[in-house]
Amino acid sequence: MEEALYQNHLAILKKELTVALGCTEPIAIAFVAAKARRVLETEPVSCVVRCSGNIIKNVMGVTVPNSGGQRGIDVAATLGIVGGDPDLELAVLEPVTQAHIDQVKVLLDQGFCRCELVEGVENLYIQVLLTDAQGNTAQVEAREYHSNITQIVKNGRTLQSNGGNRASVQSDGGEKSLLTVKNILEFADCVRMEDVKEVIDRQISYNTAISREGLSGHYGVEAGQVLMSHGGQDDLRIRARAAAAAGSDARMSGCPLPVVINSGSGNQGITITLPVVEYAKHHHVSEEGLRRALVAANLLSVHQKKYIGSLSAYCGAVSAACSAAAGIAYMLGEPFEVICDTITNTIATIGGMVCDGAKSSCATKIATAVDCALNALELAREKHVFQPGEGLVKQDVETTIRSVGRMGCVGMRSTDVEILNIMLEH
C-alpha cells in the first residue's frame, strides 16, 4: 500500500476511535456548553441550547452520565456548564461531583436553561448561548461531528469560525472518500502494530468493560443478560449478540464507564468491538489477529457511514454489525469475496431499520443487527449472496454500499422528520 494512503487510513482510524463518556449526543451538548462557559469567563445566569432534530431525538430517551439519573438537553448543558471540563471533549463530564449535580437541580428549577429546535441545518448541529448578569455573552457552535467546534463568538465578536464545512472536518482525520473495501483490507493486512496497538487495545479494554457491566448490573431491559440466559454459555452467536447488547444496555442507562466510539457513536463502537472479541476468544486468535480484524471492522463501518452521515433515520447498528461480521470473516481467513458478500447480504436484509433516538431499545436493535450480520456471513460462506437488481443490490459491493447509503441519507430524510414529529407529540 502507498504510504500516503496508509497514513490516510491510519489518520481516519485514530480520529474516529476516540473516548466518550455516555451517549454522544448529550455529551456533545455538555461539551459545547462547557466550552461556552470557559469562553464567557464569568458565571452565566441563562443558557439557550439550539439543536437539530437528530440531536433532540438522541437526547430525549437516555440518561446523562454522572447526572444522578437525570435526562434531557437542559440537564446535559447545565451539567457541562457547572462541572464539565471541555479539555476532555467527549469525556467532558468525568469531573462531575454530587455537588455539581445538586447545583444543576437548583438551576433547572429556576428556569436557567431553554432549549430550541433549529430547522434547515445539518443533522448534527448544536449551539449554546450563555449570558451573565452584566449582559456579556458567549456563543459556541458545533456541526458535522460531535466535538467539531465550528464557531466561537464572545460579546458579538467572532473568535473562531470555519463554517463547519466538510473539508475542515476532515483536515485532521484523513479523507474518507479514499476508503474502499479492498484497500481497507489491504491496510489491515499491512498496518504496523506499533501504529494501532494503543488505540485498538483501548477500544477492546473500554468496550469490554462496559459490556461486562451490562451483563452483571441492572440496566435497561437487560437485553444482554436475557440473551445469555437462553443458551449463551454454549452458543457463540448468542454470546456475540449478548456482549454487544449488554454494552448498550449499560450505556443507554447512564453507566459512567467510558467507551471508544466509531462514527461518533458509542453504540456503534461497542457493536463493532464485542462480536469480534467473542469470536477471537472462541477461535483462539492471536492478539495481533484480533487487532487487525478490528482495524478492518472499524474502517469498514466508517466507509459505510460516510454515505449516510453521523445522524440520520438509518440505524447505525446496521453498519456497525455488518462491519463486525466482515471483520470476523477477515479474522478467520475468509477470502475477499466472502467478506464482500457478507456486507451485501447484511445491508440488503436489514438496511431499513430506523433510528428513533438513543434509548434502551438500542440494545435489542444491536442484538438483532448482529444476528442478521452473522447469518449473512454464514450465507456468504455457502456462496449465497443477493444478486444485482434485487432491491438496492448493485453490481458490486462498493455500489451496493453507496446505494444503501443514499437511501439512508437522502431517501430517509422525510422519515427522520416524521419520527421526530411523533416523538415530540404529547
N, C-alpha and C positions, 0 to 999 in steps of 0.2 A: 504494500500500500504506500502511495506517495506520502511523504512526510507532512505536507500541507493538509491533506485530507485526514491523516492520522491526528494531527493536532486539532483540527476542526471537531472531529468526533469526541476527542478527549475533553475539549472545552465544553461541548454540549453536556456531556455526562456530568462533569463537575458542577456546571451551572444548575442542572436540573435536580441533582441529588443533594438538596440542602435539608437542613433540620428544621422541623416545625413542631410547635407545642400546641396540640389541639387542632380542630378543624381549621383549615387555612383561611376560610372567608372571615369568620370573626377575629381570627388572629391578625389578618391583614388590616382590618379596621382598627384593632388595637395598636398595631404598628404605626399606621398613618396618624392616629390620634396622639400617640406618644411623641412622634416626630413633630407634630404641630405644637405640642406643649413645650418642647425644647426650643423651638423657634420663637414662641411667644415670650419665654423667659420670665413670665410672671404667672400668678395664679389666675386661671380663667374663671369667669362667672357664668359663661354659657358656651354651649357646644352645638353645632349643627353638623350632622352627618348626612351627606348626599350620596346615594348609591344607585348603581344599575340594578335592574330587576333580578339578575342572576345572583348578585351578592345578597340581596334581600332573601331570595329563595333559599340560599345555602346557609343563612344565619338563623332563620326562624325556628328550626326544629332541633338545634344542637345546643348542648351545654357548653358555655365558655369555660375553658380550663382555669383552675385557680380562682374561680369566682364564687365558690360556695354553692354551686349547683344552679346558678342563675343562667338565663338565656336572654338573647336579644342584642340588637345593634347598639342600643344605648348602654347596655352592660359592657359590651366589648370595648366601645370607645372610651367610656368613663374609666374603666379599669386600666386601659392603656395610659390615659392621662395621669391618673393618680399614682399608679405603681409600676408602669411599664418602662422598659429600657430599650429605646429604639436602636441602640447599637447591636442588640441581639436579633434584630429583624424578626423572623417568624418564630423566634423563641422569646419574644418581647415580654411575655407575662411570667417568665421564670422567677423574677424577684418579688412577685406579689406576696404580701403577708395578710394575715387576718385583719390587721388594722386598715389596710387598703380596702379590703372587701367591705368592712363596716363603713368606711368613708364613702364608698360608691353608693351604698344603700341610702345614705343620708342625702347625697347629691341628687340621686334619681327621684327621691321623694319630693325634692324641691323643684323638680322640673328642669334640671340642669341641661339635659340633652334632648334635642329634637332631631327626628330622622325624616328624610325626604327621599322619594323615588325620583331618579333622573332618567328621562327617556331620550332616545336618539344618541346614545353614547355606546362605547364598546361594552361587551358583555361583562367585562371586569373593569369597573370604574368605582373609585372611592374618593370622596373629597371631604375633608374635615376643616371646619372653620371655628376657631376659638376667639373669644373676646374677653378681655379683662375689665376690671372695674373702671379703669381710666379710658376705655374705648380703644385700646390697642388691639390689633387683630393679627392672627396668623392663620394662613390657609395652606394646606398641603393636599396634594392630589396624587393618586396612583392609578395607572392604567395598564392594561395588557397582561401583566402578571403580578403576583401578589405583593412583591417587595419592590416594585418598579416605581419609585418616586419620580413623577414627571413634571411637577411644578411646586414651587415653594414661594409664597407671597407673604410679606410682612408689612402691615400698615400700607397696603396698596402698592408696595414696591416689590417687583419680581426679583427674587434671589436666585432662582433656578427654574429653567424651563427647557424641556426638549420636545414638547408637543406630544409625547407618547408615541412617536412614530416607531414602526416596527424595526427599522434599521437600528435605532438607538437601543432597542430592547436586545437585539442580537449581537451588538458590537462586542460585548464581553463574553458571550456564551456560545459562539460558533454560529454557523449558518445552517439552519435545519433543512433548507431546500436541497442541500447536498446529500442528505440521507437517502439511502435505498436499502432494501432488504439485503441485497448482495454485498454492498460494501460495509454494512453493519456487521454481517457475519465475518467478513474478512478482517475487520477491525478486532472483533472478539478473538479471532484466531491469532492475531499478531500482537495484540496490546501487551505492553511490558507491565509485568505485575507491579513493579515499583510505582507505576503511574496511576494505578487504580486500587491498590490494596487498601489504602486508608479509607477511601470513600465507599467502596463496596463492603468492606468489613464493618464499617459504621452502620450501613444500611441493614446488614444481616443482624448485628447486635441490637440495634434500637427496635427494629420492626419485630424481631423475635421476642424481645422483652414485652412489648405491648400485647403481642398475641398470647403469650403465657399469662399475662394479667387478665386478659379477656376470658381465658379458659378456666381461671381459678376464682375470679371475682363475680360480682353480680352487676352486670351491665346490659342495658337494653333488653332485648328479648332473649339474650343468651343463645344466639344462633349457633355459635361455635360449640358451646357446651352440649347443646341438644344434638348436634351432628355427631359429636364424639361419643355420646351415649348410645348411638344407634349404629354401632359397628366400627367406630373409629380406630379401635385398637387393632383390628385385623385388616382394615381396608385402607390402602394407601390413598386412594382418591378421596375418600371421606376425610382422612387426616389433612390432606392438602386443602380441601374446601373449608374444613373447620378452623384450621390455623389462620387462614386469611380472614374468615368471617369474624373470628374472635378478636383480632386486632381492631377491626372496625367496631365491634360491639363496645369495646372499651373506649375507643377514641371518640365516637359519637356521643358517648355519655359523659364526657368531660374528664376522662382519665388524664392526669397531668404528665404522663410519660411522653417524651419526645419521639418523633418518628422521622424517618428520612423519606421525603416526598418524591413524586415524579409528576411532571407536567402540572406543578402547582397543587398537587393533591396528595394528602397523606393516605387516604383510602387506596388510591392507585399505587402508591409506593408499597403499601402493605400487600396489595393483591399481586403485584409483580414478584415480591420477595418470597413470601411464605410457601407457595406451592413448589417453587424451585428448590428451596431449602429442604422441604419434606422429601422430595424425590431424590435429592442428593444424599440425604441420610439413608434412605432405603436402599439405594444402589451403591452405597459406599464410594461416592465420588470424591475425588481429592479436593482440597481447599482451592487449588488453582482452577480445577474444572468447574467448581461452583462459581467462582468469581467470573470466569469467562462467560458462563451461562447467564449470569446476572447482568454483565455488560451488554450482552446481546439483547436480553429481555427488556432492559431499561431503554435502550436506544430504539428498539422496535416499537415500544409504546409511544415514545416521543415522535417517532416517524408518523404513526397513525394520527396522533393528536395535533400535529402541525396543520392538518387539513380541517380539523374540527374546531380548534380553539380551546383555550383553558376552560371556559364555561359555556355550556350550551344545554339543549334539551336531550342530548345524547349522553347516556350514562357512561362515564369514564371507566367504570369497572369492566366494560366490554373490551376496550382496547388493552387494558392492563392484564386481564385474564388471558386474552388472546396471546399477548406477548409472553406471559409466563409459560403457557403451553409450548409456544415456539421455542422459548429458552430451554425448556425441558427436552424438547426434541433435539436441539443443538447439543445439549449436555450429554445426551445418551447416544450421540454419534449418528443420528438420522441424517440422510442426505438432504441437500438443498431443496429438492422437490417436495419432500415430506414437510419441511418447515414452511415452505410457501403454501402448501395445501392445507396445513393446519390453520394458518392465518385466514385463508379464503373460507374454509369451512366454518370457522368461528364467526367471522363478521357477517357472513351470508346468512347465518342462522339467528343470531341474537343482536344484530346491529340496530334493531329498533327499540331496545329497552330505553325507556325515558328516564331522565333525571328530574325528579320532583323535589329537589332540595336535599341538603345533607341532614340526616336523621337516622334513627336506629335501624330502619329497614334497609339502609345501605349494606348492612352485614349480610342480609339474606339475598340481596341482589348480587353481592360479591360471590356468595356460595353458588348461586345459580350460574353466574358467568364462568366461574372456574370449572364447574361441572360440564358446561357446554364446550369449553375450550379443550378440556381433556378428552371429551368424546370426539371432538374434531381431530385431535391428534390420533386417536385410535382409527378413525376412518381413513386418515391420510396414510397411516402405516399399511392399511389394507389396499392402498392405491385407489381409494374412493375420494373424489373431490367434485364439488359442484362445477358445472360447466358454463362457459361464456354464454350469455343470453338468458341464464336462469336468474331472474331478478336483477340485482345490481352486480352480479359477477361479470367481469370483463375477461379479455384475452390473456391477461397475466396478473400476477399478484399486485404489481405496482398500480395498474389502472383500476383494479378492484378496490384497493385501499383508497385511492383517490375518489372513486365514485361513491363509496360509502361515506367518506369524509365530506364530500359535497352534500350528500343527503343530511348528514348530521349538522353541518354548519349552515347551509342555505335552506335546505328543504324543511328543517325543523324550527325555523325562526318563529313562524306563526304558532307552532305547538308550544314553544317556550313562553310566548306571551300569554297564551291561554292557560298554561299551567300556573303561571304567576297570578293571573286574574282569579283563578279558582282558589288558590292558596290564600289570597287576601280577602276572600269572602268571609263574612261572619255569620 
